[in-house]
Amino acid sequence: METLLLFLISAAAIYFVLLSMGGKEEDVSLAERIAPGGGPPEKKKESLLSVFAPVNEVILKKLRLKPYYQQRLYFLRKRYNWTPAEFFALKFLSAAGFVAISLTLGLRIGPLFWLGFVIFFFLPDFWLNAQVKKNKEAIRRWLPETVDLLYLCVSAGLDFLSALKWILRKSRTNPMLEELKVVLDEINVGKGRVQTLRDMSKRIGIPDVSSFVQGIIQAERMGTPVAEAFTIISEDSRYRRLQRGERQAYKSPLKILIPLIFCILPTVLIVVAGPIFIRFMQGGFPKF
């Protein structure tokens, strides 16, 4: 019975490895990657994770986790096109892989086993959070430059949509321009501009982008020039970026304490006190 269980779990782990190697999406436009609700659409091409999707759909609805994973998986759309149900299946397969390795190594079922099971179950979440943080940081970094380009185009006489099209056609792509490309694609298929910008702000979930969207909407409602709004938004985003850099600089002394205490200080103690300790153990200190 244990051999059969080990075989089944090992097969699930092999499926997980195959999925990791072949989970790339096809080259489609950004408009096709975005569902009307702002998240990734259902995949056209089925994968091995789709086998577990129906059961995971029920679990996600019961736990009310589908919108959460749908918003976060949006940032993985360039490399993977997983649905929340497929990602939840990935979590189960990760835990199954740990069980297979544990049974192979002869690990007994106990507190250590269940601790490892929980860690491997949430391991895809840790990876997903790291990818989301990385993408959001890239968007924050490129936002001021993108706003400056929009400001130059609008100041030259173009409207917002024409400036956006010109920048997307002439500039090198970056994470912020990719989000604006989504906005332009949704506007081209008939979605309102204000609603599209609000959906982008909600989808990304970054305060800097929310300020950018709110500035454009207020400029349109109040009738003020959009170029002035872009100037304020650019200065504000750069000031926020400066504040984030200062916060990271203030945290660096605390972060360096860990390698200082556990790596550098023990080495210094060994070099300084090691010969004295060896001399004392061999025959004590000489008498004067």
ZAMARGU-4260 file (C-alpha; in steps of 0.2 Angstrom, whole numbers, plus 5000, padded with zeros to 4 digits):
<rodrens>
0) 5000/5000/5000 | 5014/5012/5004 | 5023/5008/4988 | 5007/5012/4978 | 5005/5028/4988
5) 5023/5033/4984 | 5021/5029/4966 | 5006/5040/4964 | 5014/5054/4973 | 5029/5053/4963
10) 5019/5053/4947 | 5011/5070/4953 | 5028/5077/4957 | 5034/5072/4939 | 5018/5081/4932
15) 5024/5097/4942 | 5041/5096/4935 | 5034/5095/4917 | 5022/5109/4920 | 5037/5120/4926
20) 5046/5117/4910 | 5032/5120/4898 | 5021/5133/4906 | 5025/5147/4894 | 5010/5156/4885
25) 5008/5159/4867 | 5013/5176/4859 | 4996/5185/4860 | 4992/5203/4861 | 4989/5211/4878
30) 4971/5214/4875 | 4968/5195/4873 | 4977/5192/4890 | 4966/5203/4900 | 4948/5198/4904
35) 4934/5211/4905 | 4935/5210/4924 | 4954/5215/4924 | 4962/5198/4927 | 4969/5185/4916
40) 4957/5175/4905 | 4954/5157/4905 | 4968/5148/4895 | 4964/5142/4877 | 4978/5129/4878
45) 4975/5116/4892 | 4989/5110/4903 | 4991/5096/4916 | 4985/5108/4930 | 4968/5109/4921
50) 4964/5092/4927 | 4963/5098/4945 | 4955/5114/4940 | 4936/5109/4943 | 4939/5104/4961
55) 4950/5119/4965 | 4937/5131/4958 | 4925/5124/4971 | 4938/5126/4985 | 4942/5144/4979
60) 4924/5149/4979 | 4921/5142/4996 | 4937/5151/5003 | 4933/5167/4993 | 4951/5167/4987
65) 4948/5168/4968 | 4949/5187/4966 | 4965/5188/4977 | 4974/5175/4966 | 4967/5182/4950
70) 4974/5199/4954 | 4991/5193/4958 | 4993/5180/4944 | 4990/5195/4932 | 5008/5200/4935
75) 5014/5183/4928 | 5004/5184/4912 | 5020/5187/4901 | 5028/5170/4906 | 5013/5160/4913
80) 4994/5161/4910 | 4988/5151/4925 | 4971/5153/4932 | 4968/5153/4950 | 4962/5135/4950
85) 4978/5130/4941 | 4989/5139/4953 | 4980/5131/4968 | 4983/5114/4960 | 5002/5119/4959
90) 5001/5121/4978 | 4994/5104/4980 | 5007/5097/4969 | 5021/5105/4978 | 5015/5098/4994
95) 5014/5081/4986 | 5032/5082/4980 | 5037/5085/4998 | 5027/5069/5003 | 5036/5059/4989
100) 5053/5065/4994 | 5049/5062/5013 | 5043/5044/5010 | 5058/5040/4999 | 5070/5046/5012
105) 5060/5037/5026 | 5055/5052/5036 | 5042/5047/5049 | 5025/5056/5050 | 5027/5068/5064
110) 5028/5087/5068 | 5043/5089/5057 | 5034/5080/5043 | 5018/5091/5044 | 5029/5107/5046
115) 5038/5103/5029 | 5021/5099/5021 | 5014/5116/5026 | 5030/5125/5020 | 5030/5116/5003
120) 5011/5119/5001 | 5014/5138/5003 | 5030/5138/4994 | 5022/5143/4977 | 5014/5158/4987
125) 5031/5164/4992 | 5037/5163/4975 | 5022/5172/4968 | 5023/5186/4981 | 5042/5188/4976
130) 5037/5190/4957 | 5023/5202/4961 | 5034/5213/4972 | 5047/5213/4958 | 5035/5218/4944
135) 5028/5232/4955 | 5045/5239/4959 | 5049/5239/4940 | 5033/5249/4937 | 5037/5261/4951
140) 5054/5264/4943 | 5048/5267/4926 | 5033/5278/4930 | 5042/5295/4931 | 5051/5293/4914
145) 5034/5287/4906 | 5025/5302/4913 | 5039/5313/4906 | 5037/5306/4889 | 5018/5309/4890
150) 5021/5327/4896 | 5032/5330/4881 | 5020/5323/4868 | 5005/5332/4876 | 5015/5349/4877
155) 5019/5346/4858 | 5000/5347/4854 | 4994/5328/4855 | 4980/5323/4865 | 4982/5309/4878
160) 4977/5294/4867 | 4988/5300/4852 | 5003/5303/4864 | 5000/5286/4871 | 5000/5278/4854
165) 5016/5288/4849 | 5026/5282/4864 | 5021/5264/4862 | 5026/5265/4844 | 5043/5274/4846
170) 5049/5270/4864 | 5057/5254/4870 | 5045/5243/4880 | 5045/5243/4899 | 5033/5237/4913
175) 5024/5253/4914 | 5022/5255/4895 | 5015/5237/4895 | 5001/5242/4907 | 4997/5257/4896
180) 4997/5246/4881 | 4983/5236/4890 | 4974/5252/4893 | 4975/5257/4874 | 4969/5240/4869
185) 4954/5240/4880 | 4950/5258/4874 | 4951/5252/4856 | 4938/5238/4859 | 4926/5251/4866
190) 4929/5252/4884 | 4928/5269/4892 | 4944/5278/4895 | 4940/5283/4913 | 4934/5266/4918
195) 4949/5258/4909 | 4961/5269/4919 | 4953/5265/4935 | 4954/5246/4931 | 4972/5248/4928
200) 4974/5257/4945 | 4964/5243/4954 | 4973/5229/4944 | 4991/5235/4948 | 4988/5241/4966
205) 5002/5254/4967 | 4999/5271/4975 | 5010/5280/4962 | 4999/5273/4948 | 4983/5277/4958
210) 4990/5295/4959 | 4994/5295/4941 | 4976/5289/4936 | 4968/5301/4948 | 4977/5316/4941
215) 4972/5312/4923 | 4954/5309/4928 | 4953/5326/4939 | 4961/5335/4925 | 4948/5329/4913
220) 4934/5333/4925 | 4940/5350/4930 | 4945/5355/4912 | 4963/5359/4917 | 4977/5355/4904
225) 4983/5337/4905 | 5001/5343/4903 | 5001/5352/4920 | 4994/5336/4928 | 5008/5326/4921
230) 5021/5339/4928 | 5014/5337/4945 | 5012/5318/4944 | 5030/5317/4938 | 5037/5327/4952
235) 5026/5317/4965 | 5032/5300/4958 | 5050/5306/4959 | 5048/5312/4977 | 5040/5295/4982
240) 5054/5286/4974 | 5067/5297/4984 | 5057/5293/5000 | 5058/5274/4996 | 5077/5276/4993
245) 5079/5285/5010 | 5069/5272/5019 | 5080/5258/5012 | 5095/5268/5017 | 5089/5269/5034
250) 5086/5251/5035 | 5103/5246/5029 | 5112/5248/5046 | 5099/5236/5054 | 5101/5223/5040
255) 5119/5223/5041 | 5119/5218/5059 | 5114/5200/5055 | 5130/5196/5045 | 5140/5206/5057
260) 5135/5197/5072 | 5134/5179/5065 | 5147/5180/5051 | 5160/5193/5054 | 5161/5194/5073
265) 5164/5176/5076 | 5178/5176/5063 | 5186/5191/5072 | 5185/5182/5089 | 5193/5166/5082
270) 5207/5176/5074 | 5210/5186/5090 | 5206/5175/5104 | 5210/5158/5096 | 5229/5158/5098
275) 5226/5164/5116 | 5214/5150/5120 | 5226/5137/5112 | 5240/5143/5122 | 5230/5142/5138
280) 5224/5124/5134 | 5242/5118/5131 | 5251/5124/5146 | 5243/5140/5153 | 5250/5157/5153
285) 5268/5160/5158 | 5272/5167/5176 | 5280/5184/5177
</rodrens>
